[in-house]
Amino acid sequence: MTPIEIMALIVAVFVGFKLLVVLISPKSWMGIVKTVTIWKNPIPTILVSIVLAAVTLFYLLQELTIVQIFATTLFVMFLMIISLSSCAKATLALEKQVFKELDVKKLSMEAWLAIIVWGILVIWVLWALFA
């Protein structure tokens, strides 16, 4: 199996497991999520995610261009819209709460790393498309 096939297998197993749990007992998924403590420790979560994102990007770039990866990201965005639309009221309430508690300047300060990473990727894609 290639590294990309292994990554696809990991996603398929995780999503399949989540679908089974949610179909059998939707509330039990939250119990599983609460036992996974990554959300309680944002700094290690961010660091591990950066490393895993970099490794994933490295392997994806062996077979795809950054433009193809961004096109795939658009596909995933649409899948997320489908998922979030099914609970639109809660999604909008969460967004309202986040922006009510944090002003845009403070939110930008707390999300600086994500903003930098996305900014670099956007510049890379635009460079690849128009250079």
C-alpha positions as a printed NumPy array, in Angstrom:
array([[  0.   ,   0.   ,   0.   ],
       [  1.24 ,   3.49 ,  -0.836],
       [  1.279,   6.244,   1.793],
       [ -1.712,   7.915,   0.104],
       [ -3.648,   4.625,   0.134],
       [ -2.852,   4.275,   3.847],
       [ -4.129,   7.815,   4.491],
       [ -7.302,   7.032,   2.539],
       [ -7.737,   3.831,   4.575],
       [ -7.383,   5.773,   7.845],
       [-10.069,   8.242,   6.745],
       [-12.383,   5.461,   5.508],
       [-12.053,   3.501,   8.772],
       [-12.583,   6.609,  10.92 ],
       [-15.589,   7.84 ,   8.928],
       [-17.071,   4.33 ,   8.748],
       [-16.704,   3.934,  12.517],
       [-18.266,   7.349,  13.139],
       [-21.183,   6.602,  10.796],
       [-21.872,   3.304,  12.553],
       [-21.773,   4.88 ,  16.001],
       [-23.973,   7.824,  14.955],
       [-26.483,   5.547,  13.206],
       [-26.712,   3.199,  16.184],
       [-26.627,   5.789,  18.989],
       [-26.06 ,   9.43 ,  18.001],
       [-25.617,  10.653,  21.577],
       [-22.901,   8.102,  22.251],
       [-20.673,   9.854,  19.683],
       [-20.425,  12.841,  22.025],
       [-19.336,  10.471,  24.789],
       [-16.539,   9.227,  22.553],
       [-15.564,  12.791,  21.605],
       [-15.447,  13.846,  25.264],
       [-13.121,  10.964,  26.165],
       [-10.643,  12.061,  23.501],
       [ -8.804,  14.821,  25.3  ],
       [ -7.163,  16.545,  22.328],
       [ -9.606,  19.457,  22.514],
       [ -8.689,  20.081,  26.142],
       [ -5.041,  20.674,  25.213],
       [ -4.95 ,  23.007,  22.198],
       [ -1.175,  23.591,  22.018],
       [ -0.165,  19.905,  21.659],
       [ -3.142,  19.376,  19.348],
       [ -1.992,  22.235,  17.123],
       [  1.619,  21.032,  17.08 ],
       [  0.703,  17.435,  16.251],
       [ -1.757,  18.627,  13.605],
       [  0.891,  20.822,  11.968],
       [  3.299,  17.909,  11.767],
       [  0.617,  15.554,  10.422],
       [ -0.602,  18.168,   7.929],
       [  2.967,  18.704,   6.696],
       [  3.565,  14.952,   6.318],
       [  0.219,  14.526,   4.545],
       [  0.961,  17.447,   2.217],
       [  4.414,  16.027,   1.474],
       [  2.949,  12.698,   0.351],
       [  0.083,  14.313,  -1.549],
       [  2.548,  16.482,  -3.472],
       [  4.296,  13.3  ,  -4.652],
       [  1.236,  12.579,  -6.825],
       [ -0.786,  15.81 ,  -6.995],
       [ -0.186,  19.505,  -7.528],
       [ -1.148,  22.137,  -4.978],
       [ -3.891,  23.222,  -7.398],
       [ -5.343,  19.694,  -7.438],
       [ -5.153,  19.554,  -3.654],
       [ -7.066,  22.846,  -3.387],
       [ -9.68 ,  21.586,  -5.858],
       [-10.093,  18.547,  -3.6  ],
       [-10.428,  20.913,  -0.654],
       [-13.375,  22.528,  -2.435],
       [-15.011,  19.088,  -2.669],
       [-14.46 ,  18.549,   1.075],
       [-15.865,  22.021,   1.809],
       [-19.076,  21.07 ,   0.004],
       [-19.278,  17.835,   2.017],
       [-18.889,  19.856,   5.204],
       [-21.638,  22.247,   4.082],
       [-23.931,  19.246,   3.601],
       [-23.092,  18.046,   7.115],
       [-23.408,  21.436,   8.811],
       [-26.59 ,  22.348,   6.94 ],
       [-28.388,  19.47 ,   8.593],
       [-27.941,  21.294,  11.904],
       [-27.993,  24.86 ,  10.578],
       [-29.641,  26.387,  13.646],
       [-26.925,  25.046,  15.97 ],
       [-24.17 ,  25.942,  13.49 ],
       [-25.39 ,  29.548,  13.225],
       [-25.782,  29.773,  17.01 ],
       [-22.189,  28.584,  17.484],
       [-20.911,  31.109,  14.937],
       [-22.872,  33.88 ,  16.638],
       [-21.497,  32.85 ,  20.035],
       [-17.9  ,  32.741,  18.811],
       [-18.093,  36.179,  17.205],
       [-20.035,  37.628,  20.146],
       [-17.446,  36.496,  22.684],
       [-14.453,  37.405,  20.559],
       [-14.019,  40.522,  18.561],
       [-12.453,  40.078,  15.141],
       [ -9.094,  41.479,  16.249],
       [ -8.856,  39.077,  19.197],
       [-10.018,  36.164,  17.042],
       [ -7.273,  36.997,  14.54 ],
       [ -4.695,  37.015,  17.325],
       [ -5.827,  33.61 ,  18.599],
       [ -5.982,  32.103,  15.127],
       [ -2.727,  33.607,  13.832],
       [ -1.138,  30.275,  12.962],
       [ -4.122,  29.085,  10.924],
       [ -4.277,  32.46 ,   9.179],
       [ -0.58 ,  32.255,   8.273],
       [ -0.838,  28.663,   7.012],
       [ -3.938,  29.396,   4.904],
       [ -2.34 ,  32.601,   3.616],
       [  0.795,  30.77 ,   2.493],
       [ -1.263,  28.061,   0.797],
       [ -3.455,  30.613,  -0.996],
       [ -0.399,  32.492,  -2.266],
       [  1.132,  29.177,  -3.397],
       [ -2.012,  28.213,  -5.322],
       [ -2.358,  31.636,  -6.937],
       [  1.325,  31.534,  -7.889],
       [  0.889,  28.073,  -9.423],
       [ -2.163,  29.213, -11.365],
       [ -0.942,  32.559, -12.645],
       [  2.864,  32.544, -12.647]])
